Amino acid sequence: MSEVGTCMRGREAMLEGGNAAAKAAANFLHLAAAPTFAIMALLTGVVGGGPMDALCSMAGHSPLGGMVPMYLLMSAFHSAPWLRLIAGRRSGAG
């Protein structure tokens, strides 16, 4: 059995035992990560990272260095719940 399958069953088992408010909060948090990181990337790109950005990147040595690419990658990695939601709606509508 895969580790992902075990993890998903553990999450579902936890949510089955909880109340409706806990389930709603878990679903909201599940979907909140990707847009949050995208907004952080946008704000960091527009406003700038400030003095702490120099500590987190190699100031101009690489186009992939810095906080904006990191936030964009984090947003992409956390987009799976949105993709599942979109796929579920498309398959249910057809």
C-alpha positions as CSV (number, residue, x, y, z in Angstrom):
1,M,0.0,0.0,0.0
2,S,1.3,3.4,-0.9
3,E,2.1,6.0,1.7
4,V,-0.2,8.5,0.1
5,G,-3.1,6.1,0.3
6,T,-2.4,5.5,4.0
7,C,-2.2,9.3,4.6
8,M,-5.5,10.0,2.9
9,R,-7.3,7.3,4.8
10,G,-5.9,8.7,8.0
11,R,-7.2,12.1,7.2
12,E,-10.6,10.8,6.2
13,A,-10.8,8.8,9.4
14,M,-9.9,11.8,11.5
15,L,-12.6,13.9,9.7
16,E,-15.2,11.2,10.1
17,G,-14.8,11.4,13.9
18,G,-15.0,15.2,14.0
19,N,-17.9,17.5,13.9
20,A,-19.2,19.6,10.9
21,A,-17.3,22.7,11.9
22,A,-14.0,20.8,12.0
23,K,-14.7,19.3,8.6
24,A,-15.5,22.7,7.1
25,A,-12.3,24.2,8.7
26,A,-10.2,21.4,7.3
27,N,-11.6,21.8,3.8
28,F,-11.1,25.6,3.9
29,L,-7.5,25.2,5.0
30,H,-6.9,22.5,2.4
31,L,-7.9,25.0,-0.3
32,A,-6.4,28.1,1.2
33,A,-2.7,27.3,0.8
34,A,-2.3,27.8,-3.0
35,P,-4.0,31.2,-3.2
36,T,-2.2,32.4,-0.1
37,F,1.2,31.6,-1.6
38,A,0.2,33.2,-4.9
39,I,-0.8,36.4,-3.1
40,M,2.4,36.3,-1.1
41,A,4.4,36.0,-4.4
42,L,2.5,38.9,-5.9
43,L,2.9,41.1,-2.9
44,T,6.6,40.3,-2.5
45,G,7.2,41.0,-6.2
46,V,5.3,44.3,-6.1
47,V,6.3,45.6,-2.7
48,G,9.6,43.9,-2.4
49,G,11.0,41.6,0.2
50,G,12.7,44.2,2.3
51,P,15.9,43.6,4.2
52,M,15.0,40.0,5.0
53,D,14.9,39.0,1.3
54,A,18.7,39.4,1.2
55,L,19.1,36.8,3.9
56,C,16.8,34.3,2.0
57,S,18.4,34.6,-1.4
58,M,21.6,35.0,-3.2
59,A,20.9,38.6,-4.2
60,G,20.7,38.5,-8.0
61,H,23.0,35.5,-8.6
62,S,20.2,33.3,-9.9
63,P,16.8,34.0,-11.5
64,L,15.4,31.2,-9.3
65,G,16.7,32.8,-6.1
66,G,14.6,34.9,-3.9
67,M,11.2,34.8,-2.3
68,V,8.9,35.3,-5.3
69,P,10.0,32.0,-7.1
70,M,9.8,30.2,-3.8
71,Y,6.2,31.4,-3.2
72,L,5.3,30.5,-6.8
73,L,6.7,27.0,-6.4
74,M,4.9,26.5,-3.1
75,S,1.6,27.7,-4.7
76,A,2.1,25.2,-7.6
77,F,2.9,22.3,-5.1
78,H,-0.3,23.1,-3.1
79,S,-2.6,23.4,-6.1
80,A,-3.6,19.7,-6.0
81,P,-6.8,20.2,-3.9
82,W,-7.9,22.8,-6.4
83,L,-7.2,20.5,-9.3
84,R,-9.2,17.7,-7.6
85,L,-12.1,20.1,-7.0
86,I,-12.2,21.2,-10.6
87,A,-11.9,17.7,-11.9
88,G,-14.7,16.5,-9.6
89,R,-17.0,19.3,-10.8
90,R,-16.3,18.6,-14.4
91,S,-16.9,14.8,-14.1
92,G,-20.1,15.5,-12.0
93,A,-21.5,18.0,-14.5
94,G,-21.1,15.7,-17.5
